[in-house]
Amino acid sequence: IFLWFAQKAENPSLFLFPGLLAALVYLWFNRKMNKAYAREIVKNLKQRLFVPEHQMLGVLDGADNTLLKDIEKGVLQEDEEISIAYSSVLSKAKPERAVTLLPRRMLSASVATKDKMIRMLQPLGSEKLCDKLRREIGHGDTHLDATLYKALFESGDQVAQQKLTGLLRSESPRLCAAGILGVLIYPVPELCEQAKEEWVKLLSDSRPEYYIPGIELAVPGMENYYLREPFFGMIQQVLVQMLDQPISRFQIAALKMIANWPTDNFKAAQASVIKLSEHEDWKVRREVIHASHILSYDEHEEIVHRAIEDHHPDVREASVKSMAARYSDPRQWLISILSECQFGSPRARQAMIEYLIEYGTSAEVLQSISVAMAENALQMHNAIKLLDEEEGHFTPGIILLRHAIEERMHELIDLSLLALQSSTHDSDIEVIRAGLKSRDRRHFSNACELLSMISHGRLISLLMHIFEGTGDSHPGTAEDVFTSIDDILKWIADGTDPWLNECAAYLNTTLSSKSYA
């Protein structure tokens, strides 16, 4: 209509201003809507993806069914990875709903996804579920059928029990293994000897498609068999064989079994586990940490301490949990390490802080850790100031060390703010972190201004001294002030940051103490 009137008018330019105004209003509303949409996306991601599973389970126990409905929708998602993730939470928190909902999702799922969902349903058990599982047999591959039979046998299903003789005679190693499981856990006395013989055959075979189903029979309920000879020794031998395979999938499967192995006396696997601690696949390195209980104390400590500096966050997380698990109060140990010690690189400390945040450490405690990170950052700022004064001795070693310390200083500032994100200002802190990382001066100054408005007095004072470049004018401890490069090198040596120690070592090799004394 507007265009029709514009064509009829003698002077179309009269419509130019209203049209321009309408376009501007549209752009303004579009921008506002995009921002609101983005905020909702971030909010949804935070609530649905970044809530730790143990906290998610606690929320589901409450009276509000909104989150439960969202999770049920997630189970029915077309994307199978998303569906599996939601199914895992639902099966643990609301098993009665999982028994009804997961079979519905399985109707349109791939064979691999069906297999995973059956494993989730397996411990739940119900006659209704058994009926659904029986109907699935024969509609997938032998791997899926074996999983279905195992689930039915462990549920004590009497209908499936009638298939045991045929399964033991099956040419498929997976179906045969399912039959062995059924015979031994029901048990069926007249078939027990045959089942044991078939199990020995699987474990004795050199082909992975045979011996892997054999070792997978070492499950709860089968302890009376696999913890005794000949099975115990044969399974250990197969596990060592799998560790030495060049395929990550086999190595990970073996390490997971070793992690739950009922004895620490497994010397045959020790050398392989140590070797795999430096594997290129981060999933292998992570599982090595879980399996490292079979190693000596010194070997275990070396692997765990090296892993806390790993470039992959999941490996660092596993390392932190392994280290903390040795203490009666893991959280208190981490709090003391972060507050009192200059322990590890910033990414190692980040793994520790995230562990504390995940397990609900109080905001007050995290604020004290935040201050400790800021104090360490101020020390680094003072070290940078001293290095900048060494103009007469500006060697490559000093330049490298200065850049390394500056990099660490900015990372520690970010960590001090990360620890604050559990406070009431969590959304503001997130914005501040982004602003301080920005190379735009306006964003940086705005972040500093917002930071100064948040009432964490000691922290703000420390950080503002760094940003304003006043450094050691801040009333701190004597350790904050350096009088020579020797002081800086000693301070670095007292810490355990690998990169700073390497830079300090390089400086020592390129510059004698006399040149800067």
C-alpha positions in Angstrom: 0.0 0.0 0.0 2.8 2.4 0.9 4.5 1.8 -2.4 1.3 2.3 -4.3 0.8 5.7 -2.7 4.4 6.6 -3.3 4.0 6.0 -7.1 0.8 8.2 -7.3 2.4 11.1 -5.4 3.7 14.1 -7.4 6.8 14.3 -5.2 7.9 10.8 -4.1 10.7 12.4 -2.0 8.0 13.2 0.5 8.0 9.5 1.4 11.7 9.3 1.7 11.9 10.5 5.3 9.1 8.1 6.6 10.8 5.3 4.7 14.2 6.0 6.2 12.7 6.3 9.6 10.9 3.0 9.2 14.1 1.4 8.1 16.0 2.8 11.1 13.2 1.6 13.5 13.4 -1.8 11.9 17.2 -2.0 12.3 16.9 -0.9 15.9 14.3 -3.5 16.8 16.2 -6.2 14.8 19.3 -5.4 16.8 17.4 -5.5 20.1 15.8 -8.8 19.2 19.1 -10.3 18.1 20.7 -9.3 21.5 17.8 -10.8 23.4 17.9 -13.9 21.3 21.6 -14.3 21.9 21.1 -13.8 25.7 18.5 -16.6 25.7 20.9 -18.9 23.8 23.6 -18.2 26.3 21.2 -18.7 29.2 19.9 -22.0 27.7 23.4 -23.3 27.1 24.5 -22.5 30.6 21.4 -24.2 32.1 21.3 -27.2 29.8 24.9 -27.9 28.9 27.2 -26.6 31.6 25.3 -27.8 34.6 27.4 -30.6 36.1 25.6 -34.0 36.0 25.5 -34.4 39.8 23.9 -31.0 40.1 21.5 -31.7 37.3 20.3 -34.9 39.2 19.7 -32.8 42.3 17.6 -30.3 40.4 15.5 -33.1 38.9 14.7 -34.3 42.4 12.9 -31.1 43.1 9.2 -30.3 42.6 9.6 -28.3 39.4 8.9 -30.5 36.3 10.0 -27.9 33.8 13.6 -29.2 33.5 12.4 -32.8 33.4 10.2 -32.0 30.4 13.1 -30.3 28.7 15.3 -33.4 29.3 12.6 -35.6 27.9 12.5 -33.5 24.8 16.2 -33.8 24.6 15.9 -37.6 24.7 13.7 -37.4 21.6 16.0 -35.1 19.7 16.9 -36.3 16.2 20.6 -35.6 16.8 21.7 -38.9 18.3 24.7 -37.6 20.3 22.4 -35.0 22.0 19.8 -37.7 22.6 22.3 -40.1 24.3 23.5 -37.3 26.6 20.0 -36.5 27.8 19.2 -40.2 28.0 22.1 -40.7 30.4 20.8 -38.1 32.8 17.2 -39.3 32.6 18.1 -42.9 33.2 20.0 -42.0 36.4 17.5 -39.4 37.7 14.1 -40.7 36.7 14.5 -44.4 35.7 10.8 -45.0 35.6 10.5 -42.4 32.9 13.6 -43.7 31.1 12.0 -47.2 30.8 9.1 -45.6 28.9 10.8 -43.0 26.9 14.1 -44.6 25.7 12.4 -47.4 23.9 10.3 -44.8 22.0 13.5 -43.1 20.9 15.1 -46.4 19.9 12.4 -47.0 17.2 14.2 -44.5 14.9 17.7 -44.8 16.3 20.8 -46.3 14.6 22.1 -49.6 15.7 25.0 -48.0 17.7 22.6 -45.7 19.5 20.2 -48.5 20.3 23.1 -50.4 21.8 24.1 -47.5 24.1 20.5 -47.0 25.2 20.0 -50.6 26.0 23.1 -50.5 28.2 21.5 -47.5 30.1 18.2 -49.4 30.5 19.8 -52.7 31.5 20.1 -52.0 35.2 16.6 -50.7 35.5 14.7 -53.9 34.8 10.9 -54.4 34.4 8.7 -56.9 32.6 7.5 -54.2 30.3 11.0 -53.3 29.4 11.9 -57.0 28.8 9.0 -57.3 26.4 10.4 -54.4 24.4 13.9 -55.7 24.4 12.8 -59.1 23.2 11.0 -57.5 20.2 14.2 -55.7 19.2 16.2 -59.0 18.8 16.8 -59.7 15.1 16.3 -56.2 13.9 20.0 -55.1 14.1 23.4 -56.7 13.9 24.9 -59.4 16.1 26.5 -56.8 18.3 23.1 -55.3 19.1 21.5 -58.7 19.6 24.2 -59.7 22.0 23.6 -56.5 24.0 19.9 -57.3 24.1 20.4 -60.8 25.3 22.8 -59.7 28.0 20.3 -57.2 29.3 17.6 -59.8 29.3 19.8 -62.4 31.1 20.9 -59.9 33.8 17.2 -59.1 34.3 16.5 -62.8 34.9 14.2 -63.0 31.9 12.8 -66.6 31.7 11.8 -66.4 28.0 15.3 -65.4 26.9 16.8 -68.3 29.0 15.4 -70.7 26.5 17.9 -69.4 23.9 21.0 -70.3 25.8 21.9 -73.6 24.1 21.7 -72.0 20.7 23.8 -69.0 21.7 26.6 -71.2 23.1 26.8 -72.9 19.7 26.7 -69.6 17.7 29.5 -68.8 15.3 29.3 -65.2 16.4 31.8 -64.6 19.3 29.5 -61.8 20.7 26.4 -64.0 20.7 28.5 -66.9 22.2 29.7 -64.5 24.9 26.1 -63.5 25.7 25.2 -67.2 26.0 28.2 -67.7 28.4 27.0 -64.9 30.6 23.4 -66.2 30.7 24.5 -69.7 31.6 26.7 -68.6 34.4 24.5 -66.0 36.0 21.2 -67.8 36.0 22.9 -70.4 36.5 22.1 -73.4 34.3 24.2 -76.2 35.9 24.0 -78.6 32.9 25.5 -76.0 30.6 28.1 -74.5 32.9 31.1 -76.6 31.8 30.4 -76.0 28.2 30.1 -72.2 28.9 33.5 -72.2 30.6 35.1 -74.1 27.7 33.7 -71.6 25.2 34.9 -68.7 27.4 38.5 -70.2 27.4 38.3 -70.5 23.6 37.4 -66.8 23.3 40.2 -65.6 25.6 42.7 -67.9 23.9 42.0 -66.6 20.4 44.4 -64.1 18.9 41.8 -62.2 17.0 40.3 -59.1 18.7 36.8 -59.9 17.6 37.0 -63.0 19.7 39.0 -62.0 22.8 37.3 -58.7 23.4 33.8 -60.3 23.9 35.7 -62.7 26.2 37.1 -60.0 28.5 33.8 -58.1 28.5 32.4 -60.9 30.6 34.3 -59.6 33.6 31.3 -57.8 34.9 29.5 -57.5 38.3 27.8 -60.8 39.0 30.6 -62.8 37.4 33.3 -62.4 40.1 33.1 -66.0 41.2 34.4 -66.9 37.7 36.7 -64.2 36.4 38.6 -63.7 39.7 39.6 -67.3 39.6 42.0 -69.2 37.4 42.2 -69.8 34.5 40.1 -66.8 33.6 41.9 -64.3 35.9 45.3 -64.9 34.4 44.0 -65.1 30.8 42.1 -61.8 31.1 45.1 -60.1 32.4 47.2 -61.4 29.5 44.6 -60.2 27.0 44.5 -56.8 28.7 48.3 -56.4 28.3 47.9 -57.5 24.6 45.3 -54.8 24.1 47.4 -52.1 25.7 50.2 -52.9 23.1 47.8 -52.7 20.2 48.3 -49.7 17.9 44.6 -48.9 18.0 43.4 -46.3 20.5 40.0 -48.0 20.8 41.5 -51.2 22.2 43.9 -49.3 24.5 41.1 -47.2 26.0 38.9 -50.3 26.5 41.8 -52.1 28.3 42.6 -49.1 30.5 39.0 -48.7 31.5 39.0 -52.4 32.7 42.2 -51.9 34.5 40.8 -48.8 36.2 38.2 -51.1 37.8 40.4 -54.1 38.3 40.0 -55.5 41.8 43.7 -55.7 42.5 46.7 -53.3 42.2 49.0 -56.2 41.6 49.2 -56.1 37.8 52.9 -55.8 37.1 52.6 -57.1 33.6 50.7 -54.0 32.5 52.8 -51.4 34.3 55.3 -50.7 31.5 52.5 -50.4 28.9 50.5 -48.0 31.1 53.5 -45.8 31.7 54.2 -45.7 27.9 50.6 -44.7 27.1 50.8 -41.8 29.5 52.4 -39.9 26.6 50.1 -41.1 23.9 49.0 -38.6 21.2 45.3 -39.4 21.9 44.0 -37.4 24.9 41.4 -40.0 25.6 44.2 -42.6 26.1 46.1 -40.2 28.4 43.0 -39.5 30.5 42.3 -43.2 31.0 45.9 -43.8 32.0 45.3 -41.6 35.0 42.3 -43.7 36.0 44.4 -46.9 35.6 47.5 -45.5 37.3 46.7 -47.2 40.6 48.5 -50.3 39.5 51.8 -48.3 39.3 54.2 -47.6 42.1 53.6 -44.5 44.2 56.4 -42.5 42.5 55.3 -43.6 39.0 51.7 -42.7 39.8 52.8 -39.3 41.1 54.9 -38.5 38.1 52.1 -39.3 35.7 49.5 -37.3 37.6 51.7 -34.3 38.0 52.6 -34.3 34.4 49.0 -34.7 33.4 47.9 -31.5 35.3 49.9 -29.6 32.7 48.4 -31.5 29.8 47.1 -29.3 26.8 43.7 -31.0 26.9 41.3 -29.9 29.7 39.7 -33.3 30.2 43.1 -34.8 31.0 43.8 -31.9 33.5 40.4 -32.5 35.1 41.2 -36.2 35.6 44.5 -35.3 37.1 43.1 -32.9 39.6 40.4 -35.4 40.7 43.1 -38.1 41.1 45.3 -35.8 43.2 42.5 -34.5 45.3 41.0 -38.0 45.9 44.0 -38.9 48.1 42.8 -36.5 50.8 40.0 -36.9 53.3 38.8 -33.4 52.3 39.7 -33.0 48.7 38.2 -29.5 48.4 40.1 -28.2 51.4 43.4 -29.5 49.9 42.7 -27.7 46.7 41.7 -24.5 48.5 45.0 -24.5 50.5 47.1 -25.3 47.3 45.5 -22.4 45.4 45.5 -19.9 48.3 48.9 -20.6 49.8 51.1 -22.1 47.1 52.4 -21.0 43.7 51.4 -24.4 42.3 51.6 -25.1 38.5 50.8 -23.1 35.5 47.6 -21.0 35.1 45.9 -23.8 33.1 46.6 -26.3 35.9 45.2 -23.8 38.5 42.2 -23.3 36.2 41.4 -27.0 36.4 41.5 -26.8 40.2 39.3 -23.7 40.3 36.7 -25.3 37.9 36.7 -28.4 40.1 35.9 -26.3 43.2 33.2 -24.3 41.3 31.6 -27.6 39.9 31.3 -29.0 43.4 29.6 -26.0 44.9 32.4 -24.3 46.9 31.1 -21.2 48.7 31.5 -17.8 47.1 33.5 -16.6 50.1 36.1 -19.3 49.7 36.4 -18.6 45.9 36.8 -14.9 46.6 39.8 -15.7 48.8 41.3 -17.8 46.0 40.6 -14.9 43.6 42.6 -12.6 45.8 45.5 -15.1 45.9 45.5 -15.2 42.1 45.6 -11.4 41.9 48.4 -11.2 44.5 50.4 -13.6 42.3 49.6 -11.5 39.3 50.9 -8.4 41.1 54.1 -10.2 41.9 54.5 -10.8 38.2 53.8 -7.2 37.4 56.6 -6.1 39.8 58.9 -8.6 38.2 58.1 -7.1 34.8 58.9 -3.6 36.1 62.3 -4.7 37.3 63.1 -6.5 34.0 62.1 -3.4 32.1 64.7 -1.4 34.1 67.5 -3.8 32.9 68.0 -1.8 29.6 71.8 -2.2 29.7 71.4 -6.0 29.8 68.4 -6.5 27.5 69.4 -9.9 26.2 67.2 -12.5 24.4 66.9 -14.4 27.6 65.5 -11.4 29.5 63.2 -10.5 26.7 61.8 -14.1 26.6 61.4 -14.2 30.4 59.6 -10.8 30.4 57.1 -11.9 27.7 56.5 -15.2 29.5 55.9 -13.5 32.9 53.6 -10.9 31.2 51.6 -13.7 29.6 51.3 -15.5 32.9 50.2 -12.3 34.6 47.3 -11.8 32.2 46.3 -15.4 32.6 46.3 -15.1 36.4 44.2 -11.9 36.2 41.6 -13.9 34.2 41.8 -16.8 36.8 41.1 -14.3 39.6 38.0 -13.3 37.8 37.0 -16.8 36.9 36.9 -17.7 40.6 34.5 -14.8 41.1 31.9 -16.1 38.6 30.3 -18.1 41.4 29.4 -14.8 43.2 26.3 -12.7 42.8 28.1 -10.7 40.0 28.7 -13.7 37.9 27.3 -12.3 34.6 29.2 -9.0 35.1 32.4 -10.9 35.8 32.0 -12.8 32.6 31.7 -9.5 30.6 34.7 -8.1 32.5 36.8 -11.1 31.5 35.9 -10.7 27.9 36.6 -7.0 28.0 40.0 -7.4 29.6 41.0 -10.0 27.0 40.0 -7.6 24.2 42.6 -5.6 22.4 40.2 -2.7 22.0 41.1 0.1 24.4 37.5 1.1 24.9 36.4 -2.4 25.9 39.4 -2.7 28.2 38.7 0.7 29.9 35.0 -0.1 30.2 35.9 -3.5 31.8 38.2 -1.7 34.3 35.4 0.7 35.1 32.9 -2.0 35.7 35.4 -3.9 37.8 35.9 -0.9 40.0 32.2 -0.8 40.7 32.0 -4.3 42.1 32.6 -4.5 45.8 35.5 -6.9 46.2 37.8 -4.3 47.8 41.1 -6.2 48.2 40.8 -7.8 44.8 39.9 -4.5 43.0 42.8 -2.7 44.7 45.3 -5.4 43.6 44.1 -5.5 40.0 43.8 -1.7 39.6 47.4 -1.3 40.8 48.4 -3.6 37.9 46.3 -1.8 35.3 47.5 1.6 36.5 51.1 0.4 36.5 51.8 1.4 40.1 52.9 -2.2 41.0 54.9 -2.4 44.2 53.6 0.9 45.6 50.7 -1.3 46.8 51.1 -2.2 50.5 51.9 -5.9 50.3 54.3 -8.4 51.6 58.1 -8.3 51.1 57.9 -11.1 48.6 56.0 -8.8 46.2 59.1 -6.7 45.7 62.2 -7.8 43.7 65.6 -6.0 43.9 67.4 -8.0 41.3 67.0 -10.6 38.5 68.4 -13.2 41.0 65.3 -12.5 43.2 63.1 -13.2 40.2 64.9 -16.4 39.3 64.7 -17.7 42.8 61.0 -16.8 43.0 60.3 -18.7 39.7 62.3 -21.7 41.0 60.2 -21.8 44.2 57.1 -22.2 42.0 56.2 -25.1 39.7 55.3 -23.4 36.5 57.0 -25.5 33.8 57.1 -22.7 31.1 58.5 -20.0 33.5 61.1 -22.5 34.7 62.2 -23.2 31.2 62.5 -19.5 30.4 64.5 -19.0 33.6 66.8 -21.9 32.7 67.3 -20.4 29.2 68.2 -17.1 30.8 70.7 -18.8 33.1 72.4 -20.4 30.1 72.7 -17.2 28.1 73.5 -14.7 30.9 76.0 -15.2 33.7 75.1 -13.8 37.1 78.0 -11.3 36.9 76.4 -9.6 33.9 73.4 -8.4 35.8 74.7 -8.3 39.4 
